[in-house]
Amino acid sequence: MFGRRSGPPDTEFRALYDETFTILFRIARRITNSDEAAEDMVHDSYIKAVERWDIFPTRNDAKYWLIRVVKNNALNWIKRKGREQNVYQRYFKENDDSSESPEEETLKSETIKDVQRYLDRLPEKFRVVLVLKEYGLLNYKEIGRILGITEGNVKVRVFRAREALAALLREDGKDVS
């Protein structure tokens, strides 16, 4: 049971880990654009969760706490490393060992860079909800719990973020359907 002072039983921790690792990694990976940094942040968050296990009444409470910790750590990592754009550029200069043709790789890389560049231009409150929704694959209720806002407010922010993203694309002459 959650809330014990002796730390989590192996089965409870394993269930939490299995349920959250992919989500946490995607969020950290999207924000930092670094597999290594994302993995470190996720594992550090699990260590913190084990140390504070007694504060979580349920596994869902632990899950949302972990998401907040990973998101905040990732944002702090970006601040320490400088602008997010520099991190993106360094990542995309690395070789990608995929079986795509050079043309496909170039098109894919340019599209990803474009989307990231436009995301970077959004206000943080819009960028964060899109990252959690599209990269973290979280629902509105989960995002609301993480950010401490209502589900309705999350829906409004996601809508406005998508509208702002579309407006930026139109400004630059990109076709938005």
C-alpha positions as CSV (number, residue, x, y, z in Angstrom):
1,M,0.0,0.0,0.0
2,F,1.1,3.6,-0.7
3,G,2.0,5.7,2.3
4,R,4.3,3.3,4.1
5,R,7.4,4.7,5.7
6,S,9.6,1.7,4.8
7,G,9.6,2.5,1.1
8,P,7.6,0.9,-1.7
9,P,7.3,-2.9,-2.0
10,D,8.9,-4.2,-5.1
11,T,5.5,-5.0,-6.8
12,E,4.0,-1.6,-6.1
13,F,7.1,0.2,-7.4
14,R,7.3,-2.0,-10.4
15,A,3.7,-1.3,-11.3
16,L,4.3,2.4,-11.0
17,Y,7.5,2.1,-13.1
18,D,5.8,0.1,-15.8
19,E,2.9,2.5,-16.0
20,T,4.9,5.7,-16.0
21,F,8.3,5.2,-17.6
22,T,7.3,5.7,-21.2
23,I,5.2,8.8,-20.5
24,L,8.0,10.3,-18.3
25,F,10.7,9.6,-20.9
26,R,8.6,11.1,-23.8
27,I,8.0,14.3,-21.8
28,A,11.6,14.7,-20.7
29,R,12.9,13.7,-24.2
30,R,10.7,16.2,-26.0
31,I,11.7,19.0,-23.6
32,T,15.4,18.3,-23.5
33,N,15.8,16.7,-26.9
34,S,18.3,14.4,-25.4
35,D,17.8,10.6,-24.8
36,E,20.6,10.6,-22.2
37,A,19.3,13.6,-20.2
38,A,15.7,12.3,-20.4
39,E,16.7,8.9,-19.1
40,D,18.8,10.5,-16.2
41,M,15.9,12.7,-15.3
42,V,13.4,9.9,-15.2
43,H,15.6,7.7,-13.1
44,D,16.4,10.5,-10.7
45,S,12.7,11.1,-10.3
46,Y,12.1,7.5,-9.4
47,I,14.8,7.8,-6.7
48,K,13.1,10.9,-5.3
49,A,9.7,9.0,-5.4
50,V,11.2,6.1,-3.4
51,E,12.7,8.5,-0.9
52,R,9.3,10.2,-0.5
53,W,7.1,7.2,-0.9
54,D,5.1,7.9,2.3
55,I,3.6,11.1,0.8
56,F,1.7,9.3,-1.9
57,P,-1.8,8.0,-0.9
58,T,-2.3,6.3,-4.3
59,R,-0.3,5.2,-7.3
60,N,-2.1,8.0,-9.3
61,D,-0.8,10.6,-6.9
62,A,2.7,9.2,-7.4
63,K,2.3,9.2,-11.2
64,Y,1.2,12.9,-11.3
65,W,4.0,13.9,-8.9
66,L,6.5,12.1,-11.1
67,I,5.3,13.9,-14.2
68,R,5.6,17.3,-12.5
69,V,9.1,16.5,-11.2
70,V,10.3,15.3,-14.7
71,K,8.7,18.3,-16.4
72,N,10.2,20.8,-14.0
73,N,13.6,19.1,-14.1
74,A,13.6,19.1,-17.9
75,L,12.7,22.8,-18.0
76,N,15.5,23.5,-15.6
77,W,17.9,21.5,-17.6
78,I,17.1,23.6,-20.7
79,K,17.7,26.8,-18.8
80,R,21.1,25.5,-17.6
81,K,22.1,24.4,-21.1
82,G,21.1,27.6,-22.8
83,R,18.5,28.1,-25.4
84,E,16.5,25.1,-26.4
85,Q,17.4,25.8,-30.0
86,N,21.0,24.9,-29.4
87,V,20.0,21.6,-27.9
88,Y,17.9,20.8,-31.0
89,Q,20.6,21.7,-33.4
90,R,23.2,19.5,-31.6
91,Y,20.8,16.5,-31.6
92,F,20.0,16.8,-35.3
93,K,23.6,17.0,-36.3
94,E,24.1,13.5,-34.9
95,N,23.8,10.7,-37.4
96,D,20.5,8.9,-37.7
97,D,21.0,5.2,-38.6
98,S,17.7,4.7,-40.3
99,S,16.8,2.9,-43.5
100,E,15.2,6.0,-45.1
101,S,16.5,7.5,-48.3
102,P,18.6,10.6,-47.9
103,E,15.7,12.7,-49.4
104,E,13.2,11.2,-46.8
105,E,15.7,11.8,-44.0
106,T,16.2,15.4,-45.0
107,L,12.5,16.1,-45.4
108,K,11.7,14.4,-42.0
109,S,14.5,16.3,-40.3
110,E,13.4,19.6,-41.8
111,T,9.8,19.0,-40.8
112,I,10.8,18.2,-37.2
113,K,13.0,21.2,-37.0
114,D,10.2,23.4,-38.4
115,V,7.7,22.1,-35.8
116,Q,10.2,22.5,-33.0
117,R,11.0,26.0,-34.1
118,Y,7.3,26.9,-34.1
119,L,6.8,25.3,-30.8
120,D,9.7,27.3,-29.4
121,R,7.9,30.5,-30.5
122,L,4.8,29.7,-28.5
123,P,4.3,31.1,-24.9
124,E,5.4,28.6,-22.3
125,K,1.9,27.9,-21.0
126,F,0.9,26.9,-24.6
127,R,4.1,24.9,-25.3
128,V,3.9,22.9,-22.1
129,V,0.3,21.8,-22.7
130,L,1.1,20.7,-26.3
131,V,4.2,18.8,-25.1
132,L,2.2,17.0,-22.4
133,K,-0.7,16.3,-24.8
134,E,1.1,15.4,-28.0
135,Y,4.4,14.0,-26.8
136,G,3.4,12.8,-23.3
137,L,0.1,11.4,-24.7
138,L,-1.7,12.5,-21.6
139,N,-5.4,13.3,-21.5
140,Y,-6.8,16.7,-20.4
141,K,-7.6,15.5,-16.9
142,E,-4.0,14.3,-16.3
143,I,-2.6,17.5,-17.7
144,G,-4.8,19.5,-15.4
145,R,-3.6,17.6,-12.4
146,I,0.0,18.1,-13.4
147,L,-0.3,21.8,-14.1
148,G,-2.7,22.4,-11.2
149,I,-5.5,23.8,-13.5
150,T,-8.9,22.7,-14.4
151,E,-9.6,20.2,-17.2
152,G,-11.6,22.9,-19.0
153,N,-8.7,25.3,-18.8
154,V,-6.4,22.6,-20.3
155,K,-8.8,22.2,-23.2
156,V,-8.8,26.0,-23.8
157,R,-5.0,26.2,-23.6
158,V,-4.6,23.2,-26.0
159,F,-7.1,24.8,-28.4
160,R,-5.4,28.2,-28.2
161,A,-1.9,26.6,-28.5
162,R,-3.0,24.8,-31.7
163,E,-4.5,28.0,-33.1
164,A,-1.3,30.0,-32.3
165,L,0.8,27.3,-33.9
166,A,-1.4,27.4,-37.0
167,A,-1.2,31.2,-37.1
168,L,2.6,31.0,-37.0
169,L,2.6,28.5,-39.8
170,R,0.3,30.7,-41.9
171,E,2.5,33.8,-41.2
172,D,5.5,31.9,-42.7
173,G,3.4,30.8,-45.7
174,K,3.0,27.2,-44.6
175,D,-0.2,25.4,-45.7
176,V,-2.3,24.5,-42.6
177,S,-5.3,22.3,-43.3
